Amino acid sequence: MTELRIPPARVVFSAADRARVLELVDRSLQTGSLTLGPVGAAFEKAFAASHGAEHAVATSSGTSALEIVIRGLGLTGEIIVPANTFFATAAAVTHAGAAPRFADVDHSTLSLSAATVEAALTAETTAVIVVHIGGLISPEMDAIAKLCQARGVALIEDAAHAHGSTLAGRHAGAWGQAATFSFYPTKVVAGAEGGMIVTADPDLAAEARIYRDQGKAGFHGGAHVRLGSAWRMSEVHAAVGLVHHDRLPDAVATRRRIARLYDKALAGLDGVSVLPEPAGAQGCYYKYIALLDPDVERDGLRGALRNDHGVALSGEVYARPLHHEPIFAEVPHGDLSGAEDVCARHICLPIHSDMTDEEAAVVVEALRDALPRARGLHQQ
Ligand SMILES: *Cc1c(COP(=O)(O)O)cnc(C)c1O
């Protein structure tokens, strides 16, 4: 097998950033303030500022952030989630005591549209969770928010892919009651582990602070007033996330530059099509998504890129829709043919926050060679 030249993802911390993390951690160790301390508070403040949010509440993970929002809004009944999302989006709904229902997605964004939400709404629906797949905030958000308001259901944005992304200049969280972010290592802002809730609602922010700390009314004691859990962010994680978050503008700029190079190059290749960025959207390109023609075999393409060129495709978002997961076999849904199709046909080209134009060119050349052969494979 050819040596790996372009990895599927890369976590980027400069020497200066690593030193700053260590300095913050050293201070925490000296003061003994190891969780819910000044570093976490600084991270919340910085994240709220960069995402145009009134309030930001740091949590242990993107998953707990979602569960906290659902619990904090008091949602029971049925919550609509797209069929092509990460396991955690639907699992958080169940953990919070509500029931997921899967909805179909649009081909051009891989996300919910007003039409697919409308088709999934039932008398039991209490909320819709939109997932900004790959970091793209769909132009459908205005219509989805309007529909949710008209039907009296809450709107939550799972923004685990969408750090720094905007639509018409507005960040994730501008449409829903809240947006949740993840700082899992592969995400555009990494905190080792961690999550963030952003909201304009002061009551929800206050609820989130109670839920994340075992449902206690106050940090220094107080009665347990909610069924919270150990959903705090430690100061060590906050240090990593705070430092990495400072690099977000550069990371997004680099990813967008690479995305435009890929757009241009893929336009000249047979067998694959670009998902053009809609007018007004400025995604962070957590993933660079392209759609393969039905006659291209994805596994064959992945193998050829890796074995012959040392280029590793990034993980799909997602290859297997959630209604195919055994644990969700009982979850109700209608027609999911859009999700089935995009799940089967899309690829994610490697894209990193420090990627060079030369590296992108290696990926393009590898595709130019491997794509025709992956089509040939399929025809045999
Ligand atoms: C990563 C991710 C999550 C979960 O975040 P964790 O921090 O790993 O708990 C939730 N939803 C989506 C869409 C994700 O990509």
The ligand as a Gaussian input file, in Angstrom:
#p B3LYP/6-31G(d) Opt

LIG

0 1
 C      -20.035000      15.083000      16.639000
 C      -21.507000      15.207000      16.540000
 C      -22.351000      15.149000      17.664000
 C      -21.883000      14.725000      19.016000
 O      -20.859000      15.454000      19.560000
 P      -19.947000      14.779000      20.700000
 O      -19.176000      15.968000      21.192000
 O      -19.111000      13.743000      20.069000
 O      -20.861000      14.243000      21.730000
 C      -23.711000      15.379000      17.490000
 N      -24.225000      15.628000      16.285000
 C      -23.457000      15.661000      15.172000
 C      -24.101000      15.943000      13.855000
 C      -22.083000      15.432000      15.265000
 O      -21.323000      15.440000      14.160000

